[in-house]
């Protein structure tokens, strides 16, 4: 009986949206899947409203040409590769070259409510914004009175 109560308590105190399960898998557990101490993924905020899902990714220092966004079989992948070469010269005796290579890839399985044909993206002030509209049939309908015949 106590086991049943614990199961009910765990689920009754929380009412997840379909969006919560969108990201609830090991695909997004970067530390578990990539045992690199130096590797980091950009921080992501995900919002949902009546009309769309919105993904905000913090990626300062990039250009919009650095990103590749693909949709394949209902999986949205946001990736970037950026190679930076800096050269510093102090006089004629000393030359220092620094190479920097940054890359990441994040994949998200879209919920059934998403309209993959109308995804849009823009990069502004270090934030990549991806908007995923909802299908018309998935949008909430206003309440209406049903007449009794």
C-alpha positions as semicolon CSV with decimal commas, in nm:
position;residue;x (nm);y (nm);z (nm)
1;X;0,000;0,000;0,000
2;X;0,281;0,241;0,089
3;X;0,443;0,173;-0,249
4;X;0,117;0,268;-0,425
5;X;0,090;0,590;-0,222
6;X;0,447;0,685;-0,313
7;X;0,374;0,630;-0,683
8;X;0,060;0,841;-0,665
9;X;0,230;1,117;-0,468
10;X;0,512;1,132;-0,718
11;X;0,273;1,186;-1,010
12;X;-0,014;1,378;-0,850
13;X;0,195;1,675;-0,736
14;X;0,318;1,746;-1,087
15;X;0,127;1,793;-1,409
16;X;0,383;1,789;-1,691
17;X;0,315;1,942;-2,026
18;X;0,403;1,744;-2,337
19;X;0,703;1,977;-2,362
20;X;0,853;1,845;-2,036
21;X;0,898;1,497;-2,183
22;X;1,049;1,649;-2,497
23;X;1,383;1,686;-2,323
24;X;1,364;1,408;-2,067
25;X;1,621;1,159;-2,195
26;X;1,992;1,079;-2,187
27;X;2,044;1,253;-2,520
28;X;2,073;1,577;-2,325
29;X;2,289;1,448;-2,040
30;X;2,612;1,596;-2,175
31;X;2,834;1,494;-1,883
32;X;2,714;1,134;-1,900
33;X;2,759;1,097;-2,277
34;X;3,078;1,301;-2,316
35;X;3,348;1,246;-2,059
36;X;3,542;1,559;-2,148
37;X;3,612;1,805;-1,870
38;X;3,659;2,092;-2,115
39;X;3,346;2,030;-2,319
40;X;3,052;2,260;-2,259
41;X;2,718;2,302;-2,426
42;X;2,542;2,635;-2,464
43;X;2,271;2,702;-2,210
44;X;1,917;2,659;-2,343
45;X;1,584;2,805;-2,233
46;X;1,266;2,649;-2,368
47;X;0,931;2,823;-2,362
48;X;0,584;2,717;-2,466
49;X;0,282;2,932;-2,530
50;X;-0,051;2,865;-2,702
51;X;0,095;2,915;-3,050
52;X;0,456;2,791;-3,043
53;X;0,755;2,641;-2,870
54;X;1,058;2,869;-2,843
55;X;1,418;2,761;-2,793
56;X;1,666;3,026;-2,676
57;X;2,032;2,925;-2,687
58;X;2,306;3,142;-2,534
59;X;2,594;3,145;-2,784
60;X;2,782;3,477;-2,760
61;X;3,068;3,545;-2,999
62;X;2,922;3,352;-3,291
63;X;2,787;3,470;-3,626
64;X;2,468;3,340;-3,783
65;X;2,679;3,170;-4,051
66;X;2,839;2,955;-3,778
67;X;2,514;2,762;-3,713
68;X;2,351;2,468;-3,887
69;X;1,993;2,388;-3,794
70;X;1,844;2,068;-3,936
71;X;1,517;1,883;-3,898
72;X;1,532;1,510;-3,973
73;X;1,251;1,269;-3,883
74;X;1,110;1,506;-3,619
75;X;1,452;1,561;-3,456
76;X;1,570;1,921;-3,450
77;X;1,951;1,953;-3,439
78;X;2,130;2,279;-3,368
79;X;2,504;2,259;-3,433
80;X;2,799;2,489;-3,477
81;X;3,164;2,465;-3,568
82;X;3,388;2,764;-3,533
83;X;3,763;2,779;-3,590
84;X;3,939;3,097;-3,479
85;X;4,299;3,174;-3,559
86;X;4,470;3,463;-3,381
87;X;4,821;3,577;-3,457
88;X;5,017;3,810;-3,229
89;X;5,358;3,950;-3,323
90;X;5,582;4,135;-3,081
91;X;5,881;4,267;-3,270
92;X;6,064;4,045;-3,514
93;X;6,187;3,783;-3,269
94;X;5,863;3,649;-3,128
95;X;5,557;3,505;-3,301
96;X;5,271;3,339;-3,118
97;X;4,979;3,163;-3,283
98;X;4,671;3,052;-3,099
99;X;4,419;2,814;-3,249
100;X;4,072;2,784;-3,110
101;X;3,812;2,536;-3,222
102;X;3,461;2,539;-3,080
103;X;3,186;2,300;-3,173
104;X;2,863;2,171;-3,026
105;X;2,554;1,987;-3,132
106;X;2,220;1,969;-2,949
107;X;1,931;1,755;-3,068
108;X;1,568;1,777;-2,960
109;X;1,284;1,542;-3,050
110;X;0,986;1,758;-3,141
111;X;0,647;1,683;-2,986
112;X;0,361;1,584;-3,216
113;X;0,207;1,929;-3,172
114;X;0,504;2,097;-3,348
115;X;0,478;2,213;-3,708
116;X;0,823;2,130;-3,845
117;X;0,747;2,292;-4,182
118;X;0,735;2,642;-4,035
119;X;1,038;2,653;-3,801
120;X;1,223;2,985;-3,805
121;X;1,545;3,103;-3,644
122;X;1,731;3,427;-3,582
123;X;2,057;3,515;-3,407
124;X;2,066;3,840;-3,215
125;X;2,281;3,976;-2,930
126;X;2,446;3,639;-2,860
127;X;2,116;3,449;-2,844
128;X;1,999;3,202;-3,107
129;X;1,617;3,201;-3,111
130;X;1,438;2,910;-3,276
131;X;1,060;2,927;-3,301
132;X;0,864;2,609;-3,363
133;X;0,498;2,686;-3,435
134;X;0,228;2,448;-3,320
135;X;-0,003;2,273;-3,563
136;X;-0,346;2,439;-3,580
137;X;-0,518;2,127;-3,444
138;X;-0,284;2,127;-3,142
139;X;-0,359;2,485;-3,038
140;X;-0,604;2,525;-2,748
141;X;-0,958;2,604;-2,852
142;X;-1,161;2,868;-2,670
143;X;-1,434;2,750;-2,438
144;X;-1,776;2,734;-2,595
145;X;-2,125;2,670;-2,466
146;X;-2,296;2,357;-2,591
147;X;-2,668;2,398;-2,651
148;X;-2,895;2,126;-2,521
149;X;-3,152;2,011;-2,775
